[in-house]
């Protein structure tokens, strides 16, 4: 190959490598944005967490992703996704993750986890992951062995007495349920009076 042809081939190879890199970044951006959207209530909320515009988030989620997603923003989005996946163990549903990530946290001097992540990068991610266990204990894995209805009845009867437990159960079975604190206190007081009266009758009978 002549020197002239070699010089023409080198830029062509370089252009091909750059195109492949852009294509890979575009695919990464689309995948990350698609999964992150599950944790956030809107493109605006996600854009705020990433520190970018809503249009950028929408472009990443579109059928044709941008040809040149910014490397720094893509790296930040992937770190945010790692945090969201980890936080999901501690909350009731996906959208609560986005709410937590976006909310100011006193332990972060008023910054949100997303802001701390943008400011400190991978080091910030490690600190946030280490502190997740302080937010709440991990959600239990299902199925959980719950006590049976009979066990609950036994425990209730042991705590307040069989008669009181039965009376509460009768109140709870009414339609509509009328189990206000006032009604409950009155029923328990009535049971106590009845038991005291029964005790006095037994003592009187023993004396006679």
C-alpha positions as CSV (number, residue, x, y, z in Angstrom):
1,X,0.0,0.0,0.0
2,X,1.4,3.4,-0.9
3,X,2.1,6.1,1.7
4,X,-0.8,8.1,0.3
5,X,-3.3,5.3,0.6
6,X,-2.1,4.5,4.2
7,X,-2.7,8.1,5.2
8,X,-6.2,7.9,3.9
9,X,-6.9,4.6,5.7
10,X,-5.9,5.8,9.1
11,X,-8.5,8.6,9.4
12,X,-11.2,6.1,8.1
13,X,-10.3,3.6,10.9
14,X,-10.4,6.4,13.5
15,X,-13.7,7.6,12.3
16,X,-15.1,4.1,12.5
17,X,-13.9,3.7,16.1
18,X,-15.5,7.0,17.1
19,X,-18.8,6.0,15.5
20,X,-18.8,2.7,17.4
21,X,-18.0,4.5,20.6
22,X,-20.9,6.9,20.1
23,X,-23.2,4.0,19.2
24,X,-22.2,2.2,22.4
25,X,-22.7,5.3,24.5
26,X,-26.1,5.9,22.9
27,X,-27.2,2.3,23.8
28,X,-26.0,2.8,27.4
29,X,-27.8,6.1,27.7
30,X,-31.1,4.5,26.4
31,X,-30.8,1.6,28.8
32,X,-29.9,3.6,31.8
33,X,-32.6,6.2,31.2
34,X,-35.2,3.6,30.6
35,X,-34.5,1.9,34.0
36,X,-34.1,5.1,35.9
37,X,-37.6,6.3,34.7
38,X,-39.1,3.5,36.8
39,X,-37.9,5.2,40.0
40,X,-39.0,8.8,39.2
41,X,-42.5,10.3,38.9
42,X,-41.6,12.4,35.9
43,X,-38.8,13.3,33.4
44,X,-38.5,16.6,35.3
45,X,-37.8,14.9,38.7
46,X,-35.2,12.6,37.0
47,X,-33.6,15.5,35.2
48,X,-33.3,17.4,38.5
49,X,-31.6,14.4,40.2
50,X,-29.1,14.2,37.3
51,X,-28.6,17.9,37.2
52,X,-29.5,18.2,33.6
53,X,-32.5,19.3,31.5
54,X,-35.8,17.5,30.9
55,X,-35.1,17.6,27.2
56,X,-31.9,15.6,27.7
57,X,-33.8,12.9,29.7
58,X,-36.5,12.7,27.0
59,X,-33.9,12.5,24.3
60,X,-32.2,9.6,26.0
61,X,-35.6,7.8,26.3
62,X,-36.6,8.4,22.7
63,X,-36.7,5.8,20.0
64,X,-33.5,7.4,18.6
65,X,-31.0,8.2,21.3
66,X,-28.6,11.1,20.9
67,X,-25.5,10.4,18.8
68,X,-23.2,11.9,21.4
69,X,-24.5,11.6,25.0
70,X,-22.0,13.4,27.3
71,X,-19.7,10.9,28.9
72,X,-19.7,12.7,32.3
73,X,-23.5,12.8,32.4
74,X,-23.8,9.1,31.4
75,X,-21.3,8.1,34.1
76,X,-23.4,10.1,36.6
77,X,-26.6,8.5,35.5
78,X,-25.1,5.0,35.9
79,X,-24.0,5.9,39.5
80,X,-27.5,7.1,40.2
81,X,-28.9,3.9,38.9
82,X,-26.7,1.9,41.2
83,X,-27.9,3.9,44.2
84,X,-31.6,3.5,43.1
85,X,-31.3,-0.2,42.8
86,X,-29.7,-0.5,46.3
87,X,-32.2,1.9,47.9
88,X,-35.2,-0.1,46.5
89,X,-34.7,-2.8,49.2
90,X,-35.6,-0.2,51.9
91,X,-38.8,1.3,50.5
92,X,-42.3,0.2,49.7
93,X,-42.2,0.8,45.9
94,X,-40.1,2.1,43.1
95,X,-41.3,5.7,43.1
96,X,-40.4,6.1,46.8
97,X,-36.8,5.6,45.7
98,X,-36.9,8.7,43.5
99,X,-38.6,10.7,46.2
100,X,-35.8,9.8,48.7
101,X,-33.0,10.5,46.2
102,X,-34.5,13.9,45.5
103,X,-35.3,15.0,49.0
104,X,-32.9,17.1,51.3
105,X,-31.3,14.9,54.0
106,X,-30.1,16.5,57.3
107,X,-27.3,13.9,57.4
108,X,-26.0,15.3,54.1
109,X,-26.1,18.9,55.5
110,X,-29.3,19.6,53.7
111,X,-28.2,18.2,50.3
112,X,-30.2,15.4,48.6
113,X,-28.6,12.0,47.9
114,X,-28.6,12.9,44.2
115,X,-26.8,16.2,44.9
116,X,-24.2,14.4,47.1
117,X,-23.7,11.8,44.4
118,X,-23.1,14.5,41.7
119,X,-20.7,16.3,44.0
120,X,-18.6,13.3,45.1
121,X,-19.0,10.8,42.3
122,X,-18.0,7.2,43.1
123,X,-16.7,8.1,46.5
124,X,-20.1,9.7,47.3
125,X,-21.8,6.5,46.1
126,X,-19.8,4.4,48.4
127,X,-20.7,6.6,51.4
128,X,-24.4,6.6,50.5
129,X,-24.4,2.8,50.1
130,X,-22.7,2.4,53.4
131,X,-25.4,4.6,55.1
132,X,-28.4,3.0,53.5
133,X,-28.7,0.5,56.4
134,X,-29.2,3.5,58.8
135,X,-32.3,4.7,56.9
136,X,-34.4,1.6,57.6
137,X,-33.9,-2.2,58.0
138,X,-34.2,-4.2,54.8
139,X,-37.7,-5.1,53.8
140,X,-38.4,-8.8,54.8
141,X,-38.4,-11.4,52.1
142,X,-41.8,-12.9,51.5
143,X,-43.5,-15.1,52.5
144,X,-43.4,-14.1,56.1
145,X,-44.8,-16.5,58.8
146,X,-47.7,-14.5,60.4
147,X,-49.5,-15.7,63.5
148,X,-52.8,-17.4,63.0
149,X,-56.1,-15.9,64.0
150,X,-56.3,-18.4,66.9
151,X,-52.9,-17.4,68.1
152,X,-53.9,-13.7,67.9
153,X,-57.1,-14.4,69.9
154,X,-55.1,-16.3,72.5
155,X,-52.6,-13.5,72.9
156,X,-55.3,-10.9,73.2
157,X,-57.2,-13.0,75.8
158,X,-54.0,-13.5,77.7
159,X,-53.4,-9.7,77.8
160,X,-56.9,-8.4,78.6
161,X,-58.9,-11.4,79.6
162,X,-61.1,-13.8,77.7
163,X,-64.4,-11.9,78.3
164,X,-62.9,-8.6,77.1
165,X,-61.4,-10.2,74.0
166,X,-64.7,-11.8,73.1
167,X,-66.5,-8.5,73.6
168,X,-64.0,-6.6,71.4
169,X,-64.3,-9.3,68.7
170,X,-68.1,-8.9,68.7
171,X,-67.7,-5.1,68.3
172,X,-65.3,-5.6,65.4
173,X,-67.7,-7.9,63.6
174,X,-70.4,-5.3,63.5
175,X,-71.1,-3.6,60.2
176,X,-70.1,-0.8,60.0
177,X,-67.2,-1.4,62.5
178,X,-67.5,0.8,65.5
179,X,-64.3,0.4,67.4
180,X,-63.4,3.9,68.5
181,X,-61.1,4.5,71.4
182,X,-64.0,5.8,73.5
183,X,-66.2,2.7,72.7
184,X,-63.3,0.4,73.4
185,X,-62.5,2.0,76.8
186,X,-66.1,1.8,77.8
187,X,-66.4,-1.9,76.9
188,X,-63.2,-2.7,78.8
189,X,-64.4,-0.7,81.8
190,X,-67.7,-2.6,81.7
191,X,-65.9,-5.9,81.6
192,X,-63.8,-4.8,84.6
193,X,-66.9,-3.8,86.6
194,X,-68.6,-7.1,85.7
195,X,-65.6,-9.1,86.8
196,X,-65.3,-7.1,90.1
197,X,-69.0,-7.6,90.8
198,X,-68.7,-11.4,90.1
199,X,-65.7,-11.5,92.5
200,X,-67.7,-9.7,95.2
201,X,-70.6,-12.2,94.8
202,X,-68.3,-15.1,95.2
203,X,-66.8,-13.7,98.4
204,X,-70.3,-13.0,99.8
205,X,-71.3,-16.5,99.0
206,X,-68.2,-17.9,100.7
207,X,-68.9,-15.8,103.8
208,X,-72.5,-17.0,104.0
